[in-house]
Amino acid sequence: MKKEEEIALSIRHNREVVETAYLTTDEKVIARVTDGIYRQPGSALRELISNAYDADATEVRIRTDEPRFNSMTIEDNGNGMSPETLTRVMNHIGGSSKRNNIGADYGITDPEDFNLSPGGRHLIGKIGIGLFSVSQLTQSFQVITKKSGDNFRTIANVTLKQFTDQANDINDQSNNSYESGTYKIWTESAEDTSTHGTTIVLNKIRPQTKETLSSLNIWEGLATSKSDIDINELDDVKRPKYHIGLIKDDEHFNLLDDTEKVRSVPWEDTDSAEEAFHKLVRCVWDESKPSNPNPKISDLFDFYLKMIWDLSLSIPTGYVEKDIFDIPFNEQFYAYKFSNVFKGGQASKLNINIGQKLSDYFDLSHEEKKINFNVYIDKLKLSRPIIFENIPNTNHAIKKPMIFIGEFEDKFEKYPLSATGGPLKFRAYLLWNSKICPTEHQGVLIRVHNASGTLFDDSFMKYQVQENTRKKQVTCEIFVEQGLDSALNIDRESYNFSHPHVVVLTRWLHSAFRQFSNANKQLAKRIRDDSNISKTFEIKTQISNIVDKAWTQAGNDIAEIPPKVTIIESQDDLANANEKNEFIVDFTNLSTNKILSKDHKANNKTGLSEEKIRAITSILASYGVLDNITPSKRNAMIHAIYEVIIAEGDQ
């Protein structure tokens, strides 16, 4: 078998030669990629998008052949690969040429900084298995790639084989490589020398993958429930409101109505790709209403549309509307900044002015460079499906969202570089709203260089404090600009929680959540107190108007004011009271009444009880009822009326 250098040299200079070789991995454990290390079919597409991004592509177009899913095409306009690079990839699965001098030699990374692409992007790929993630979808695919300036294209047909756990393979220590399949590679002439990029054609999509992508389990469940006599014994299977339809046509599926089979999407065929995706996002927020207080993507969408949603959350692209850090402030939210004191730290309120942006309140030098990177899937142009303005809420006391921002940097100078991967640096926002839509956005999402392999973690990285209600009212994103790469597991969908970067980030997040919770409680209390004060003022005004009206209706001189009523609760009050044009209500012996003394303060939270007893006394005086009553009887009568007022609290 020829060496990779010989294969590349052979096909570079001879268009009629087709070379055949084995796919190999640098370590036997990486061979498991051909069994599918990812959780969902969409993960494979995510990895191919990441590869295109790392190759400085500005556009990626994916055609899935929905709703049949017989084949797929992923095309980008990135740098492309030379014959040498492609043969290197084929012969070193898992032996990434990124982030090292090998990548610079093959034109994959910046020669000055191995963590950057040739165009200066922070690499989001890591271990050199992205191309072979397609084993989740198929065992047969073709790679067509070209670099700018070349007068040829390099083409490879790849056939993968399943990895097996045979004892002789596992125990064989004589060879640390594993043959993952075979490939045929050649070059073809190309007249368009200025073009560049890579196209991956996936053939013969796995039957189980096609069934997953077409949501066959949902349609089968619906058909079964219609044919079953006792449907109460079945799970409640519902047709998703939005779906790409059903093309399977047999006796079993004919039980479904024709209207159930026809695709139902929130966009029109005439919509642009960008407008169509915006409608897909907005239809979720439109579902947030009293009849559906907690809309879920998993209920609204079939698998295909949910896969698109999840992909949109993971790729390094902009938001579907505005970035939270770039929204001009117009008192539409409460703004705070987190303290980096992990124990006892308190969030501080931002003194933000009208027109300012949250990005103005960061001290660290963050990545402000806008990356031109567009991803299309079929008829949709993907954007990050998170909305920050005009979001729904409930009857919570806090009517506006609370937005907390934070930034953190730790150089980890006390630890060896091999243990941490270097410094950790990130910024974050935490958005509280009385309702988070959709429910899948409740939690924290971590982005490394603006990309993510994970979805929202509703446990907030295993935050143990019982804050179940508030956890459902928070969406949070953490943007890691430096570090955390080495903490990612092989699938890029989970983290090594014992890694120092993850430990520190987790501590920061838990501290941030405590700070948010305290601020949320304090704000809610202040709003309730202010509301009570306002309500009390309105009631007092209403009571005063009633007294004035009674004074006039009783025939008293309109030029005079009703008599003042003073309630005294101590001998000092009695000594200072002015009895001229005043009625003194003596409550100094109120403590002798056990019922009143026990409940007086509890039932008199707003002071309205005293206000009401003053008003009643004034009204009685207006009609002359108190003129011929001795002070002791007057007090006894007022005490009795007061007991009635506070018998069931200050209502």
Beta strands, then each sheet from edge to edge (+ up, - down):
strand 1: 19-25
strand 2: 59-63
strand 3: 72-76
strand 4: 140-146
strand 5: 152-160
strand 6: 178-189
strand 7: 197-203
strand 8: 334-337
strand 9: 348-349
strand 10: 374-377
strand 11: 380-381
strand 12: 402-410
strand 13: 424-432
strand 14: 443-448
strand 15: 474-482
strand 16: 564-568
strand 17: 582-586
sheet 1: 1+ 6- 5+ 4- 7+ 3- 2+ 10+ 11-
sheet 2: 9+ 8- 12- 13+ 15- 14-
sheet 3: 16+ 17+
end
